Amino acid sequence: MLERKLDTMLANTESITAKICAFVRAYHSNFSDNKIYDDYLAFDLLGREEYESIKSMVFQGFSSIGENSKFNNEYVHKNIAKYIAPIPLSRINFAENKLMRFAQKHEECQYVVCGAGLDTFAFRNTNPHIKIFEIDHPITQKYKKQRIEELCWNIPDNMKLVSVDFEKDSLEDSLIAKGFSTDKKTFFSVLGVSYYLALSTFIDMVRNIAKLSSEGSMLVLDFPDKSTLKSKIERVRKMTQFTEALGENMKSGFSPDEIVRILKDYDFLVDIYMNPNKIQELYFDNHDARYMAFENVHFISAILKK
């Protein structure tokens, strides 16, 4: 059983999925010549020990697929390219490209990364006029701080780490306490979050972001569609099983019309909508053929027009 294979990997209290995303970015940066996205700091931040641990998890999690494969780099790369990498690599490319254009348009802006995990943008960023707020659970953020200290990295002056336990803390109060301004143009990145939210919780999230945002602010997110839990596509089913084994159960997903309606209810007008076919065309058609857009995942960006 997949669950049994991963039991020993779940002892850590910080987010395992945050580490998996960092591993994917590190692996892709190290081993892909034609890069979809190059996070050249991900390996350093994750560290070799965690890197090898997650690599082993990938082997364990997908070893039931195909014939009796041996644990080698080609087998691991095949599974990373098919089952894990397409979503995090393409969505962060989408979000950061939108952010760069947003920052060029506005002399000063704020960048709020929801569920930041082991994101490295703040250390790769060369624009001091982008004020960065990384939001995450206190335990995961504590782990990231420890890694930053171990690496002797200096936290940039324009970066703030915002610990938020959503069962206890107010997002608005936590951000404002760290210097967030509701009057400044803000770019909200909400990646890998909607997969685990019920409809009512997703609506609350959009409502809270709209409340914090000034006109002209932008929200970027990815979301699974309603085919996710009933999908007959093997890798979609395998991914939902994998995340369930990690203790993060995916919900039923959303229809694109539903997402657009919710955003519009809170004055967010869609700027770009990308279905799987468009994601495939933009990010994967001219890359390694083993990488393909997930059939159930969509991207969207929207601008607040009060």
N, C-alpha and C positions, 0 to 999 in steps of 0.2 A: 504493500500500500504506500502511496505517495506520502501520506501523513506520517507514517512510521519512519520513512527515510529522512524526513526533515525534522523529526523530534529533537535531535541533538543540536540542531542549528538554531533553535528558537529560545535558547537560554538567555540571550541578550535582551535587555529591556528596551534598548533604543530601536528605532524603526529598522526592520530588516529590509523592507522595500526601498527605503532611502539608500541603503548600502547596495542593493541590487542595481538601482539606477546609476549610482556612482561607478559600480563595477562595469556596467555596460559602456558608459562613457569612456572609462579608462581603457577597456579592452579594445574598443573601436579606435580610439586615438593611437594606441600602440601598434595595432595589427592591420589596420585598413589603409590602403594607399589612396583610394578615392573616397575621401571622408564625407559623410553626410553632415557631421558636426564634430568639431575638434575641441574636446575639453582636455587640454594638455596638463591640467593640474589635478584631474580627478584621481589618478593613481597615487599621487603624493598624499592627498587628503585622506583617501581611504586607507593607505598603508599596505605594504606587501602581505602582512599576515591576514588581514581581512580580505584582501584581494584573492588570495589563494583559497580562503575559506568559502567565499561566495562562488568561486569557480568550481569548487567541489560540490556545492549545493546545486549548481546548475546541472552537473553530471548526475547527481542523485535524483533530482527532481524530474529529469526527462529521460532517464536511462531505460525506462520501459518502452520507449518509442523505437520502432525499427528492430533490426536484428541485434544480436549480441555484440554491441559495439564496445570497443575498448576505450579506456579513459585516455584520450589524447587530444591535442590542441585542435585538430581538424574536427573531431566529433563535437567538442565543446563549442567551437566557432559556428558549426552548422546549427546547433540548437540555439545559440545566442542570436544568430542572424534570423532564424525562423520564428522563435517563440518569444524573445525578450526584447531585443534591440529596437525593432521598428518604431514602437510607440514612443519611448523616451527620447530617441535620437531626433525623430522628425518633429515632435511637439516642442522641444526646447529650441530647435532651429527656428521654427515658426515664431515662437514667443520672443526670442532675443532679436530676431530681425525686425519684428514689429516694434520692439522697445527702442532699437537704434533709430528707426525713423521717427518715432515719437519724441525721443530726446533731441533730435536735430530740429524738430519743429518748435520745441519749447526750450527756451534758454536754460531754465532750471526745472527739474521735475523730480517726483518721488517714484520709487520702484518698490512695490510690495510683493514679496515672494511668499505665497501661502504654501505651507508644507515644504519649506526650503530644503530640508534634509541636508545632504552634503553638496549643495550647490556651490559652485566656485566663481560665479560671475563677479562678485565683489573684488576678487583678487585678480581677475583678468581685465576688469573694466579700466579704461583709460580716460573716462569722462568724469571729472570731479564734480560736475554739476548735477549728476544723478545721485540723489540721496536714497540709499538702499535700506529697506527694512525687511529682515528675514524673520518670518513667523514660523514657529514650530513648537511642538510639545516640549516641555522643560527637560525631559529625560534625553530626547534626541538632541536637543540643543546643547545640553551639558556635554554629551559625547563629542559633538563637533568642536566645542570650545577646547576640550582636552586635546583633540587632534591638532588644532591650530597652535596651542601652546607647545605641544611636543615637536612640532615642525619649526617652532620659533618664528612663525609668521606674525606680522603686525596687522592687526585689524585696521582697515582704512578708516580715516576720520569720517567718511561719508557713509559708513555702514553701521547699522544698529541691529543687534540681535534681540528679538522680541519673543520671550517665552509666553506661550498661551496654552493653558489647559481649558479647553472650551466647555468643560463641565463645571468650571469654577470661575473662569476669568472672562471679562468683557473685552472683545477684540478692540472696540473703540477706545476704551480707557487704557488698554495696554499699549496701543500704538501712540496715542497722544502723550502718554507718560515718557515715551522715548523720543519725543520731538516731532511727531507726525503733524502736518498741517492740513486741515480740511479745506483750506483755501488754495492750495497748490495743485497743479495738474499732476495726476497720479496714474501710473501704469500698474494694474493689478494682474499678476500671473497666478492662475489657479490651475496647476497641472497635476494630473494624477489624483485628483480629489473627488470629482463627481462620481467616480466608479463605485464609491462606497457610501453614497448619500441617498437617503430616501428623498422623495419629491419635496416633502415639506421642509426638510433640512436644507435642500438645495435652494429653495425659494428664500428661506431665512438668510442664507449666505449672500445671495444676490441683493436682498434688501439691505443688509448691513453694509455691503460694499458701496451701494448707491448712496447710503446715508453719509458715508465717509468721503465721498468723491465730490470734487468740484466739476462744473461743466467742462466738457472736453476731455475728461479723464477716460481711460481705456481699460477694458477688461478682456483678458485672453484666457480661454480654457479649452480643455479637451473633454470629450464625453463619449461613453459607450451608448450605442442605440439599443432599442428594445429587443433586438435579436440575440443579445449577448448570452443570456442564461439558457435559451432554448436552441442555440446555434448547433447546426449539424456539422459545422466546419471544425475539423479536428484540432487545429491549433488554438482556436477560440475557446473550445471546451477545455483544452489542456491548460491554458492560461488561467481560466477561472478556477480550475482545480488547484493549480499551483498557489494562487493567492489565498485560496481558502485554507490550504495547508499551512500558510504563514499566519493564519488567524485574521485575515482581512477578507471578508466575504463581499463579493461584488453584488450590487443591487440589480434591479431589473432593467436599468438603463432608461434613456429618454428618446423621444422622437425629436428630430430637428425642429419641426414646427412648434413643439412644446417648449424647447429651449428658447427659440426666437420670441414666443409669446411671453414667457417669464421675463426675459430681458426687457422687452418692450413695456411690460407692466411697471418696470422701475426705471423707465426713461433711457434704457440702453438700446441704441439702434445698431443693427448688425453692420459691420464694416466689411468683413470677409467671412464667408462660410466655406469650409473645405470638407467635402465628403471623401470617402476612401479612394475613389477614382482620382480625384484631384490631388490628394496626398501622394498617391502612387506616382502620378505624372510628374509632380514637382520635385519629390525627394528621392525616388527610387528607380525610375526608368533608366537613368544614366549611371547607375551605380552597380555594385555587385548584385548579380541576379538572385542571390540567396536572400536578399533583403526585399520584402514586399510589405506594402501597407496593410495593416490589419483591416479585415472586412467589416468590422463593427465599430470602428473608432472615427470620430469626427473632430475637427477643430473649428473654433469660432472666435472672432474678435468683435468687440462692440464698443461704441463710443457713447458717453453719457451726454444726452441732449435734454436738459431740463427745460 
